[in-house]
Amino acid sequence: MSEYYFLNQGVVTFDNLVSLGSIESDHPLEPVNLLNGAKLTPEPSYINIKISESGGDLFPDVFNVLITLFSNKVKTRLDKCGIDNIDYYPVKLINAKNNRINSDYWFANICGRISCLDVENSDAEEDVFGTGYDFKSFCIDESRTMGAEIFRLHEDGTLIILHERIYSALAEVGLKGVVMKNTREYDGHGI
């Protein structure tokens, strides 16, 4: 049985973490649509994101608030692992203070939202609406992953799940500002 991990942007002190501001694109990038695991149609030809003036100067390797961005380091590693269910689009991060452009990031549209929460072996309760689950520590039912090694969890589309092989490959490259923990260590917030 394989182990699974969640991937998230780490919460560093808010003083030094870069804060993303407005998103400009020729394709509407609505967060709710980006979490459903579907391909974008039409595909955006450009994505420009302003960096908020109130943020710091630490650029994490993963941004996973409003929109999922991977650094070149993450994308390169996932490409070397043969991951083929992520559609990447180049991003320009534009510093609101000085208009400098950082082109070291990619919008990562993770295609695949898989219902594979192992409810019996998870700390999970049906949510108050009866439409899903509230959970903390959780397990993945590997038999329902369809062999995917990176995907969004259907039961919570904000969670990016990694198979142990992908977790190990990413752990080797020394990512900064990123949380990768076993799903059994999930605290209900992903930090």
C-alpha positions in Angstrom: 0.0 0.0 0.0 1.4 3.4 -1.0 1.6 6.4 1.2 0.1 9.7 0.1 1.0 13.3 1.0 -0.6 16.7 0.6 1.2 19.6 -1.0 0.5 23.2 0.0 1.9 26.6 0.2 3.6 27.0 3.6 2.5 29.8 5.8 5.6 31.7 6.6 5.4 34.9 8.5 3.1 37.2 6.6 5.7 39.9 6.8 8.1 38.2 4.3 5.8 36.1 2.1 5.1 37.5 -1.3 1.4 38.2 -1.6 -0.4 37.8 -4.9 -2.7 40.5 -6.0 -4.9 40.9 -9.1 -4.9 38.4 -11.9 -5.2 39.5 -15.5 -5.7 37.0 -18.3 -7.7 36.6 -21.5 -9.4 33.6 -20.0 -11.5 34.0 -16.8 -9.5 32.2 -14.0 -12.3 31.8 -11.4 -10.9 29.9 -8.4 -14.0 27.7 -8.1 -13.5 26.5 -11.7 -9.7 26.0 -11.2 -10.4 23.5 -8.4 -12.6 21.1 -10.4 -9.8 19.3 -12.1 -11.0 20.0 -15.7 -9.1 21.2 -18.7 -9.5 24.9 -19.4 -11.3 25.9 -22.6 -10.3 28.1 -24.1 -6.8 28.1 -22.8 -5.3 31.4 -21.6 -2.7 32.9 -23.9 -1.3 35.0 -21.1 -1.5 35.3 -17.3 -0.2 38.4 -15.5 -0.4 38.6 -11.7 0.4 41.7 -9.7 2.4 41.2 -6.6 0.8 43.1 -3.8 2.8 46.0 -2.4 2.0 44.9 1.1 3.8 41.5 0.7 7.4 40.6 1.5 10.1 39.2 -0.7 10.0 35.4 -0.1 8.8 33.5 -3.2 7.7 30.0 -2.3 8.0 27.2 -4.8 4.2 26.7 -4.6 1.5 29.2 -4.4 -1.8 27.6 -3.7 -4.1 30.4 -2.8 -6.7 31.5 -5.3 -4.6 30.0 -8.1 -2.0 27.2 -8.1 1.4 28.3 -9.3 4.5 26.1 -9.4 8.1 27.4 -9.7 10.3 26.3 -12.5 12.0 23.9 -10.0 8.7 22.1 -9.2 7.6 22.0 -12.9 11.0 20.6 -14.0 10.9 17.9 -11.3 7.4 16.9 -12.1 8.3 16.8 -15.8 11.2 14.5 -15.0 8.9 12.2 -13.1 6.7 11.9 -16.2 3.7 13.6 -14.8 1.3 14.3 -17.7 -1.9 15.4 -16.0 -1.0 19.0 -15.4 -1.5 21.7 -18.0 1.0 24.5 -17.5 0.7 28.1 -18.6 3.5 30.7 -18.2 2.9 33.4 -15.7 4.3 36.9 -15.3 4.5 38.1 -11.7 4.6 41.8 -11.8 6.0 43.7 -8.8 3.6 46.5 -8.1 6.3 48.6 -6.5 8.9 48.7 -9.3 7.2 46.8 -12.3 9.9 44.2 -12.3 8.7 40.9 -13.9 9.4 37.4 -12.5 8.8 34.8 -15.2 9.9 31.8 -13.0 6.4 30.5 -12.4 3.7 28.5 -14.1 0.0 28.3 -13.6 -0.5 24.6 -12.9 -4.0 23.3 -13.8 -4.0 19.9 -12.2 -6.4 17.8 -14.4 -8.1 15.2 -12.3 -10.2 15.5 -9.2 -10.5 12.1 -7.7 -13.0 10.7 -5.2 -10.7 8.5 -3.1 -11.1 9.5 0.5 -10.9 6.4 2.7 -13.7 7.5 5.0 -13.5 4.4 7.3 -9.8 5.1 8.1 -10.0 8.9 8.2 -10.9 11.4 10.9 -13.9 12.5 8.7 -17.5 13.5 9.4 -20.2 14.4 6.9 -20.4 18.2 6.6 -23.4 20.1 7.9 -24.9 20.4 4.4 -24.6 16.6 3.7 -22.7 17.3 0.5 -19.2 16.3 1.5 -16.9 15.8 4.5 -15.1 17.8 7.1 -11.9 16.0 7.9 -8.6 16.2 9.6 -6.3 13.3 9.4 -7.2 11.3 6.3 -6.2 8.3 4.2 -6.4 7.7 0.5 -8.0 4.6 -0.9 -5.4 3.7 -3.5 -7.7 1.4 -5.4 -9.7 4.5 -6.4 -6.9 6.7 -7.6 -6.8 5.2 -11.1 -3.0 5.2 -10.8 -2.8 9.0 -10.6 0.3 10.3 -8.8 -0.8 13.9 -8.4 -4.4 15.0 -8.3 -6.9 17.1 -6.5 -9.0 15.3 -3.9 -12.7 15.3 -4.9 -13.7 15.6 -1.3 -11.8 18.9 -1.0 -10.6 20.4 -4.3 -8.1 22.7 -2.5 -6.0 19.7 -1.6 -3.3 18.6 -3.9 -2.4 15.0 -3.3 1.0 13.4 -4.1 1.8 9.7 -4.4 4.9 8.7 -2.3 7.1 8.6 -5.5 6.3 12.2 -6.4 6.6 13.3 -2.7 10.2 11.7 -2.6 11.2 13.4 -5.9 10.0 16.8 -4.7 11.6 16.4 -1.3 15.0 15.8 -2.9 15.1 19.3 -4.5 14.8 21.3 -1.3 11.6 23.3 -1.9 11.1 26.5 0.0 7.9 27.8 1.5 6.1 24.5 0.9 4.3 22.0 3.1 4.4 18.4 2.2 3.1 16.1 4.9 1.5 12.6 5.0 -2.2 12.8 4.7 -2.5 11.3 8.2 -0.8 14.4 9.5 -3.3 16.8 8.0 -4.7 19.2 10.6 -7.8 20.4 8.8 -6.0 23.4 7.3 -3.0 22.1 5.3 -0.3 23.9 7.2 
